[in-house]
Amino acid sequence: MHTPPTDAQLATVAEQLGRTPRGVLEIAYTTPDDQPAVVRTAPKLDDGTPFPTLYYLTDPRLTAEASRLEVAQVMKWMESRLNADTEEGEALRRDYQAAHEHYLAERNAIDDLGTDFSGGGMPERVKCLHVLIAYALAEGPERLRFGTEAVALAAEHANLRGTAIPADWPTLDDLGITLEEAGEGLV
């Protein structure tokens, strides 16, 4: 059961974005310090414009860190692992494909856009950490490995654990990754 956002939540999201939010169906994730951070959006806006991004990151701390991780080449690191001819690569491809299919099923349950485009480059590329972080925070750490990793990297790199990111989110140690291997300039 999804609960529509309150006027106060929408006002906070508008302040975070610097504009009136469109197509918000619910607040899909609220930070530990009680800020809306991810909105679940309608696949079509009120004017009929397709909007395929089901989960949209709004918290400025998280959007800034997603951008920093992108500049640090984290997507390139993830994509190289995704395309590796290894057991890890195979497992990541299965996980990414399953996350892609789940994303489409969730979005299509609201309104089918008639496309197999999901978000973040799924299932073949790693294109947008903002989408992957939003998806992971909305769905939890078991849904999307790359999203879970990106959230853990943001938590560690920007010291966001317990404020913008849950204190109990998997750590880099839990995931077997380090800031050093994830991206240039993260340490």
C-alpha positions as CSV (number, residue, x, y, z in Angstrom):
1,M,0.0,0.0,0.0
2,H,1.4,3.3,-1.1
3,T,0.6,6.5,0.8
4,P,0.3,9.8,-1.2
5,P,2.7,12.5,0.0
6,T,1.5,15.2,2.3
7,D,1.6,18.8,1.3
8,A,4.4,19.4,3.8
9,Q,6.5,16.6,2.1
10,L,5.8,18.0,-1.3
11,A,6.9,21.5,-0.1
12,T,10.1,20.0,1.2
13,V,10.8,18.2,-2.1
14,A,10.1,21.4,-4.0
15,E,12.6,23.2,-1.8
16,Q,15.1,20.4,-2.4
17,L,14.7,20.4,-6.1
18,G,14.3,24.2,-6.5
19,R,11.1,23.6,-8.5
20,T,7.6,22.2,-8.2
21,P,7.8,18.4,-8.3
22,R,5.8,16.6,-10.9
23,G,4.1,13.2,-10.9
24,V,5.0,12.4,-7.3
25,L,3.0,9.4,-6.1
26,E,4.7,8.9,-2.7
27,I,7.8,9.5,-0.7
28,A,9.6,6.2,-1.3
29,Y,12.4,6.8,1.1
30,T,12.8,9.2,4.1
31,T,16.2,9.7,5.7
32,P,17.0,8.8,9.3
33,D,17.0,12.6,10.0
34,D,13.4,12.7,8.6
35,Q,13.9,14.3,5.2
36,P,12.1,13.0,2.1
37,A,14.9,11.8,-0.1
38,V,13.4,9.6,-2.9
39,V,10.1,10.1,-4.6
40,R,8.2,7.4,-6.5
41,T,6.9,9.1,-9.7
42,A,4.1,8.4,-12.1
43,P,5.3,6.9,-15.5
44,K,3.3,9.6,-17.2
45,L,3.0,13.2,-16.0
46,D,-0.3,14.9,-15.8
47,D,0.1,16.3,-19.3
48,G,0.8,12.8,-20.7
49,T,4.5,13.2,-21.0
50,P,6.3,9.9,-20.4
51,F,8.5,9.9,-17.3
52,P,10.2,6.5,-17.0
53,T,12.2,7.3,-13.9
54,L,10.2,5.4,-11.2
55,Y,12.5,6.5,-8.3
56,Y,13.9,10.0,-8.3
57,L,16.6,11.2,-5.8
58,T,15.7,14.5,-4.2
59,D,17.9,15.0,-1.0
60,P,20.6,17.5,-1.9
61,R,23.2,15.6,0.2
62,L,22.6,12.4,-1.7
63,T,22.3,14.0,-5.2
64,A,25.6,15.9,-4.5
65,E,27.3,12.6,-3.5
66,A,25.9,10.7,-6.4
67,S,27.5,13.4,-8.7
68,R,30.8,13.2,-6.9
69,L,30.8,9.4,-7.3
70,E,30.1,9.8,-11.0
71,V,33.0,12.2,-11.4
72,A,35.2,9.7,-9.6
73,Q,34.5,7.2,-12.3
74,V,32.5,4.8,-10.1
75,M,30.2,3.9,-13.0
76,K,33.2,2.9,-15.1
77,W,34.4,0.6,-12.3
78,M,31.0,-0.9,-11.9
79,E,30.5,-1.4,-15.6
80,S,33.9,-3.1,-16.0
81,R,32.9,-5.6,-13.3
82,L,29.5,-6.1,-14.9
83,N,31.2,-6.9,-18.3
84,A,33.9,-9.1,-16.8
85,D,34.1,-12.7,-17.9
86,T,34.2,-13.9,-14.3
87,E,31.9,-15.5,-11.7
88,E,31.4,-12.0,-10.2
89,G,30.5,-10.6,-13.6
90,E,28.0,-13.4,-14.2
91,A,26.4,-12.8,-10.7
92,L,26.3,-9.0,-11.3
93,R,24.7,-9.5,-14.7
94,R,22.0,-11.8,-13.1
95,D,21.4,-9.3,-10.3
96,Y,21.2,-6.3,-12.7
97,Q,18.8,-8.1,-15.0
98,A,16.6,-9.1,-12.1
99,A,16.6,-5.5,-10.8
100,H,15.8,-4.2,-14.3
101,E,12.8,-6.6,-14.6
102,H,11.5,-5.7,-11.1
103,Y,11.8,-2.0,-12.0
104,L,9.8,-2.5,-15.1
105,A,7.2,-4.6,-13.3
106,E,6.8,-2.0,-10.6
107,R,6.5,0.9,-13.1
108,N,4.2,-1.0,-15.5
109,A,1.9,-1.9,-12.6
110,I,1.3,1.9,-12.3
111,D,1.2,2.7,-16.1
112,D,2.8,0.7,-18.9
113,L,4.9,2.9,-21.1
114,G,5.3,0.1,-23.6
115,T,9.0,0.2,-23.4
116,D,11.7,-1.9,-21.9
117,F,13.8,1.1,-20.8
118,S,14.1,1.2,-17.0
119,G,16.8,3.4,-15.6
120,G,20.4,3.9,-14.7
121,G,21.5,2.0,-17.8
122,M,20.0,-1.3,-16.7
123,P,20.5,-4.1,-17.6
124,E,23.5,-3.6,-19.8
125,R,25.3,-0.4,-18.7
126,V,25.9,1.6,-15.5
127,K,24.8,5.0,-16.6
128,C,23.4,7.0,-13.6
129,L,24.2,6.6,-10.0
130,H,21.4,9.0,-9.0
131,V,18.9,6.4,-10.3
132,L,20.7,3.4,-8.8
133,I,21.0,5.1,-5.3
134,A,17.3,6.2,-5.4
135,Y,16.2,2.6,-6.4
136,A,18.3,1.0,-3.7
137,L,17.1,3.3,-1.0
138,A,13.5,2.9,-2.0
139,E,13.6,-0.9,-2.3
140,G,16.3,-1.8,0.3
141,P,19.8,-3.2,0.1
142,E,18.8,-6.6,-1.2
143,R,17.3,-5.5,-4.5
144,L,20.1,-4.0,-6.5
145,R,23.8,-4.8,-5.8
146,F,25.2,-1.7,-7.7
147,G,22.7,0.6,-5.9
148,T,23.6,-1.0,-2.6
149,E,27.3,-0.4,-3.3
150,A,26.7,3.2,-4.4
151,V,24.8,3.9,-1.2
152,A,27.5,2.4,0.9
153,L,30.2,4.4,-1.0
154,A,28.2,7.6,-0.4
155,A,27.8,6.8,3.2
156,E,31.5,6.2,3.7
157,H,32.8,9.0,1.4
158,A,30.5,11.7,2.6
159,N,30.0,10.5,6.2
160,L,26.2,10.2,5.6
161,R,25.5,7.1,7.7
162,G,22.8,7.8,10.3
163,T,21.8,11.1,8.7
164,A,20.9,10.7,5.0
165,I,21.6,6.9,4.9
166,P,20.4,4.3,7.4
167,A,23.0,3.5,10.1
168,D,22.5,-0.2,9.4
169,W,23.0,0.0,5.6
170,P,25.6,-2.5,4.5
171,T,29.2,-1.1,4.9
172,L,31.9,-1.3,2.3
173,D,33.5,-4.0,4.4
174,D,30.3,-6.0,4.4
175,L,30.2,-5.7,0.6
176,G,33.9,-6.5,0.2
177,I,34.8,-3.2,-1.6
178,T,36.9,-0.2,-0.9
179,L,36.9,3.5,-1.7
180,E,40.3,3.1,-3.3
181,E,39.2,0.5,-5.9
182,A,35.8,2.1,-6.6
183,G,36.9,5.4,-8.0
184,E,39.6,7.9,-8.6
185,G,39.9,10.6,-5.9
186,L,37.5,9.0,-3.4
187,V,40.2,8.6,-0.7
